[in-house]
């Protein structure tokens, strides 16, 4: 089973992906994580990625697809969660071609929908554990002990410099400009499954579980 998680910054994609990894044994494929892993791997592809990133250039779609193909053919799990990819129609076509080549398919494209004002409120107080990636919020999900991760006990708490209202609205505009065509693309293919991301985390989880069956 392969799925794509779509949703704006702060929609809860990371939280839902971790749930699927833990409960279903799926493998989360985050473009950023794959590039960082490749960069430090020392492989031929990794050196190529490092050279491009060190030069301040964008990694090509071909390279990203190559990294995804490597994961799909070497890692074993109960399916893959595509997080942060595809971002464009060209990438969506490339992913479809890759899955067809490997004899695989998409089960669903889950779009987590959240209102902009709610996203601003969520993001403005958000921080994460730098060790395990657990996400917290100053008001809605603080740590039980100040500065200590409930999940792993780390004190390495991280706040993104652009997790503020002005930066988020800019990021949202970029997201909508890039993602709107994807939503139409997957709707036309019959793959799109919208979920109300304004609900409680558990309700969102239940909605996604119902989609996956």
C-alpha positions as CSV (number, residue, x, y, z in Angstrom):
1,X,0.0,0.0,0.0
2,X,1.4,3.4,-1.1
3,X,-0.1,6.7,-0.2
4,X,0.7,10.4,-0.6
5,X,0.1,12.8,2.3
6,X,-0.9,16.3,1.1
7,X,-1.5,19.3,3.4
8,X,-0.1,22.8,4.1
9,X,2.6,23.4,6.8
10,X,1.2,22.6,10.2
11,X,-1.6,20.4,8.9
12,X,-0.3,17.4,10.9
13,X,1.2,15.3,8.1
14,X,4.2,14.4,10.3
15,X,2.0,13.3,13.2
16,X,-0.2,11.1,11.0
17,X,2.8,9.6,9.1
18,X,4.4,8.6,12.4
19,X,1.2,6.9,13.5
20,X,1.1,4.9,10.2
21,X,4.8,4.0,10.6
22,X,4.3,2.8,14.2
23,X,0.9,0.9,13.7
24,X,1.1,-0.4,10.2
25,X,4.8,-0.7,9.6
26,X,4.8,1.6,6.6
27,X,7.9,3.5,5.6
28,X,7.8,7.3,5.4
29,X,9.7,8.8,2.5
30,X,10.4,12.5,3.2
31,X,12.3,14.3,0.4
32,X,14.3,16.3,2.8
33,X,15.3,13.3,4.9
34,X,16.3,11.3,1.8
35,X,18.5,14.2,0.5
36,X,20.2,14.6,3.8
37,X,20.8,10.9,4.1
38,X,22.2,10.7,0.5
39,X,24.4,13.7,1.1
40,X,26.2,12.0,4.0
41,X,26.2,8.4,2.5
42,X,29.4,8.8,0.5
43,X,27.8,6.9,-2.4
44,X,28.2,8.2,-6.0
45,X,24.6,9.5,-5.9
46,X,25.3,11.0,-2.5
47,X,28.4,12.9,-3.7
48,X,26.3,14.2,-6.6
49,X,23.6,15.5,-4.3
50,X,26.2,17.1,-2.0
51,X,27.9,18.9,-4.9
52,X,24.5,20.3,-6.0
53,X,23.4,21.4,-2.6
54,X,26.8,22.9,-1.7
55,X,26.6,25.0,-4.8
56,X,23.2,26.3,-3.6
57,X,21.3,24.7,-6.5
58,X,18.1,22.7,-6.5
59,X,18.3,19.0,-6.8
60,X,16.7,17.8,-10.0
61,X,13.5,15.8,-10.2
62,X,15.5,13.0,-11.8
63,X,17.8,12.7,-8.8
64,X,14.9,12.7,-6.4
65,X,13.1,10.0,-8.4
66,X,16.3,8.0,-8.4
67,X,16.5,8.2,-4.6
68,X,12.9,7.2,-4.3
69,X,13.4,4.2,-6.7
70,X,16.3,3.1,-4.5
71,X,14.1,3.2,-1.4
72,X,11.2,1.4,-3.1
73,X,13.5,-1.4,-4.3
74,X,15.7,-1.9,-1.2
75,X,13.5,-1.2,1.8
76,X,10.8,-3.6,2.9
77,X,7.6,-2.6,4.8
78,X,3.9,-2.5,4.6
79,X,4.0,0.2,2.0
80,X,5.3,3.8,1.6
81,X,4.1,7.2,2.7
82,X,5.2,10.0,0.3
83,X,5.6,13.1,2.3
84,X,6.7,16.3,0.5
85,X,6.7,14.6,-2.9
86,X,5.3,15.1,-5.4
87,X,5.1,18.9,-5.4
88,X,4.5,19.6,-9.1
89,X,2.6,17.9,-11.9
90,X,5.9,16.8,-13.6
91,X,6.9,15.1,-10.3
92,X,3.4,13.5,-10.1
93,X,3.8,12.1,-13.6
94,X,7.3,10.9,-12.8
95,X,6.1,9.1,-9.6
96,X,3.3,7.4,-11.5
97,X,5.7,6.2,-14.2
98,X,8.1,4.9,-11.5
99,X,5.4,3.0,-9.7
100,X,4.1,1.5,-12.9
101,X,7.7,0.5,-13.8
102,X,8.0,-1.3,-10.4
103,X,4.5,-2.9,-10.7
104,X,3.2,-0.8,-7.9
105,X,0.4,1.7,-7.5
106,X,-1.1,4.4,-5.3
107,X,-3.8,3.4,-2.8
108,X,-4.8,6.9,-2.0
109,X,-3.8,10.6,-1.9
110,X,-4.9,11.9,1.5
111,X,-5.3,15.6,1.6
112,X,-5.5,17.0,5.2
113,X,-7.5,20.3,5.0
114,X,-7.0,23.0,7.6
115,X,-8.1,26.6,7.7
116,X,-5.4,29.2,7.3
117,X,-6.1,31.0,10.6
118,X,-5.9,27.7,12.5
119,X,-2.6,26.9,10.8
120,X,-1.1,30.2,12.0
121,X,-2.2,29.5,15.6
122,X,-0.7,26.0,15.4
123,X,2.6,27.0,13.9
124,X,3.3,30.1,16.0
125,X,3.7,28.0,19.2
126,X,5.2,24.9,17.6
127,X,8.5,23.3,18.6
128,X,10.0,19.8,18.1
129,X,12.4,17.5,19.7
130,X,15.6,17.6,17.8
131,X,16.4,14.0,18.7
132,X,13.2,12.0,17.9
133,X,11.1,14.6,16.0
134,X,8.1,14.6,18.4
135,X,6.1,17.8,17.8
136,X,4.9,20.0,20.7
137,X,2.9,23.3,21.1
138,X,3.2,25.9,23.8
139,X,-0.6,25.9,24.4
140,X,-2.1,22.7,23.0
141,X,0.6,20.2,23.6
142,X,3.4,21.3,26.0
143,X,6.0,18.9,27.4
144,X,5.1,17.4,30.8
145,X,8.4,18.7,32.1
146,X,9.6,22.0,30.7
147,X,12.3,21.6,28.1
148,X,12.3,17.7,28.2
149,X,10.8,15.5,25.5
150,X,8.0,13.2,26.8
151,X,8.9,10.7,24.2
152,X,12.7,10.2,24.4
153,X,13.8,12.4,27.3
154,X,16.0,14.7,25.1
155,X,16.4,18.4,26.0
156,X,17.2,19.3,22.4
157,X,14.1,21.4,21.6
158,X,14.0,23.2,18.3
159,X,11.9,26.0,16.9
160,X,12.0,26.9,13.3
161,X,13.0,30.5,12.6
162,X,10.1,30.8,10.1
163,X,7.5,29.5,12.4
164,X,5.7,32.8,12.8
165,X,2.6,34.3,11.3
166,X,4.2,36.4,8.5
167,X,6.5,33.7,7.3
168,X,3.8,31.1,7.5
169,X,1.4,33.1,5.3
170,X,4.2,33.4,2.7
171,X,4.8,29.6,2.9
172,X,1.1,28.9,2.6
173,X,0.9,31.0,-0.6
174,X,3.7,29.0,-2.1
175,X,2.1,25.8,-1.0
176,X,-1.2,26.6,-2.6
177,X,0.3,27.8,-5.8
178,X,2.3,24.6,-6.2
179,X,-0.3,22.1,-4.8
180,X,-3.6,23.3,-6.3
181,X,-2.8,21.6,-9.6
182,X,-1.9,18.4,-7.8
183,X,-5.2,18.4,-6.0
184,X,-7.0,18.7,-9.3
185,X,-4.7,16.1,-10.9
186,X,-5.4,13.4,-8.2
187,X,-9.1,14.3,-8.0
188,X,-9.4,13.7,-11.8
189,X,-7.6,10.3,-11.4
190,X,-10.1,9.3,-8.6
191,X,-7.3,9.1,-6.0
192,X,-7.9,12.1,-3.8
193,X,-9.3,11.5,-0.3
194,X,-9.9,14.8,1.7
195,X,-9.8,14.7,5.5
196,X,-10.9,17.4,7.9
197,X,-7.7,18.4,9.6
198,X,-9.6,20.8,11.9
199,X,-10.7,17.7,14.0
200,X,-8.8,16.4,16.9
201,X,-5.7,14.4,16.1
202,X,-7.4,11.1,17.0
203,X,-10.4,11.9,14.7
204,X,-8.0,12.7,11.8
205,X,-6.2,9.4,12.5
206,X,-9.5,7.5,12.5
207,X,-10.5,9.2,9.2
208,X,-7.2,8.2,7.5
209,X,-7.5,4.6,8.9
210,X,-11.0,4.4,7.4
211,X,-9.6,5.5,4.0
212,X,-6.8,2.9,4.1
213,X,-9.1,0.1,5.3
